[in-house]
């Protein structure tokens, strides 16, 4: 199964590579078609035989040099014979009959003069009259090395025997002149426009695109410096933009030798930066190869300087082969990685590198043939070809840039997702902090209240406590003595902070039983205590324990103080359905409950019962008996602190 999968991937890779190469060759064929002189025979004339005079002299001085003319055949390269001049005159002879026999020619025909390529510029005369100029012939000199030259002239300027003079300018013996094509402007102008668009206008657009892509990539790296591949893509784009600029730049901003040095360095810098970019984007490290490539780049800086300023131009062609070798190396690295991981990105890089490699080989051979004069017999084969690398590379860079943008968008989406998660976590942490702050604030408030209570406790113990104790021993009336003792016990509980503690219900009942027994015995009254039904281990909160204890004391105090003929007190407690019921009954009531005057004690009992969420009742029983009952729910004692210290 694995072998079958590998075969399928290998077949897919082959198809993609062949498709990419086929697309490139189809593009070349289309470009050649729209710019070739492929007109039907009889509609144009080609002038390739002429004479040359390698002297930089004025037009008027040509007559004095008649014997110096020498025959040449176009295309012609200066370096073959004229290496030490900056201007060469060409003389082409044209009988009118050669044009009159062309199809579609009339007496009013406007003629076109077309040269598909020359290095660098030229001025043209027809029968002694100037019909066109390629631009400045001084420094900086106009450059038509990668674009056609086209002029028009009227039919009235023709004679039976016509002489075309071309003063061709170039630097360092680097000039080259292609054959001249003559035809009506209706035939040649569309041809010139299409070739000028492809070689000049499209190159301008590609330059802008590559430069903007590089600036965008640099901006991304500037804000995301850990992703170094964006920086190397920006460097590669900057180097490629110089190469694209060289395709259409008419006037150089620096000297020709300096510019030639910069453009040659930019080609190798582009290859090196592209190598590092691909390795970094694939997360592959090749330290030894990277150091060797860097040495190749730096050595080329010095070598190109020598070649440019000392006119050793052939060195450039040979040394650029190193950039092609870098492309071959990174191609096989990507291919091996694809076979290992079966990811689409290495496969995409393989196709891109293959396209650029083929385009680079084509351009290297074409420049060697057209500019260096190599393989003289092969020049007609390249007559209508273009430099292809500056077309293929920006298109590939567009897809590489799209890949980077996709990665960037994916990174931004991931960052947005992480930011959303982080915001959620921050919100949760903020809520937790707010809760902690509230808890701390409550602790501080309780601490402050506790400190204040301690101060009050000390004052009560030192001042009020001693006075109540003295009062208790001085009182002779029994009812007053009972009241004083009750107040003293309450104060003792407060000072000792027993009332601020939670307690198990069973233990609380025992404490209440002991305290009630002592108070009733001191008053000489019989106590009947029935709390056997309270067996549950419910935990009373501070509030419940405090309020229930105070309510029991209040009821006992009322019974002992206000019932003069009292002989018996009955206390009954039970737990039913999660509620605690307490009932206190006594005899000796002086009058029915309905005749009682509502006082603070009864009101406090009702309020305390309400604070505990319970019910309170006060009813008459047979004879002189009266019964007070309250039932409160048992639980966590929520609402703790409400009214805890407000009722006496």
Number of C-alpha atoms within 10 A of each C-alpha: 6 7 8 9 10 14 12 12 16 14 11 13 19 13 12 16 19 15 13 16 19 13 13 19 15 12 15 18 13 12 18 18 14 17 22 17 18 11 11 8 9 13 17 21 15 13 15 17 16 18 18 20 22 21 18 14 14 9 13 8 9 15 8 8 11 10 9 12 17 13 11 15 15 16 20 21 23 23 17 11 10 18 15 14 18 19 23 21 23 23 20 17 16 17 13 13 11 12 19 12 12 16 14 11 16 11 9 9 16 16 23 21 21 23 19 25 22 27 23 23 27 25 18 20 17 19 15 14 11 14 17 18 17 19 16 16 20 9 11 15 20 21 25 24 23 21 24 18 21 21 18 18 18 15 15 10 13 17 14 9 11 16 16 18 23 22 24 24 28 24 17 18 20 22 26 24 25 22 19 20 18 19 24 24 21 13 16 23 19 13 21 26 16 16 24 21 15 18 23 22 15 18 24 19 13 21 25 15 18 26 22 16 23 26 18 17 23 23 15 19 19 14 9 13 13 10 14 17 24 26 23 25 30 28 23 27 30 24 28 29 29 21 22 27 20 22 23 21 17 21 17 15 10 11 13 18 18 15 16 20 22 18 20 24 24 22 19 28 26 24 23 23 24 24 22 22 21 22 19 17 17 15 9 13 11 11 9 9 12 15 11 11 22 16 12 17 23 14 11 21 18 12 18 25 19 16 18 21 15 11 16 13 17 11 14 20 15 11 16 19 15 17 22 19 13 18 22 15 15 19 23 14 18 23 19 14 17 21 15 10 9 14 11 10 16 24 23 20 21 23 23 22 24 18 23 23 22 18 22 23 15 18 18 20 16 23 16 19 19 25 22 21 20 14 11 14 9 13 18 13 10 15 18 19 18 22 18 21 22 25 21 19 23 24 16 18 20 15 14 19 22 13 14 18 15 12 12 16 12 12 12 12 12 12 13 12 12 12 13 12 12 13 12 12 12 13 12 12 12 12 12 12 12 12 12 12 12 12 12 12 12 12 12 12 12 13 12 12 12 12 12 12 16 14 12 14 20 14 13 17 18 11 11 15 20 13 13 18 14 12 16 19 11 10 13 10 8 13 16 14 17 20 16 19 18 18 17 20 16 18 18 17 14 18 19 12 13 15 21 15 13 17 20 14 21 17 14 17 18 12 13 15 16 11 13 19 17 13 19 19 11 11 17 13 16 15 19 14 15 14 17 11 11 18 12 12 11 17 19 22 21 19 26 30 21 21 22 21 17 19 22 19 20 17 20 20 19 14 22 25 16 13 19 13 13 21 16 18 22 15 21 17 18 17 19 12 7 12 13 17 19 19 20 21 22 25 22 19 18 16 13 14 16 10 8 9 8 10 8 11 15 16 12 17 24 18 17 26 21 15 20 22 15 18 17 18 13 17 13 17 14 7 10 16 21 22 20 19 18 21 21 21 18 21 13 14 18 12 12 14 13 12 15 18 10 10 15 13
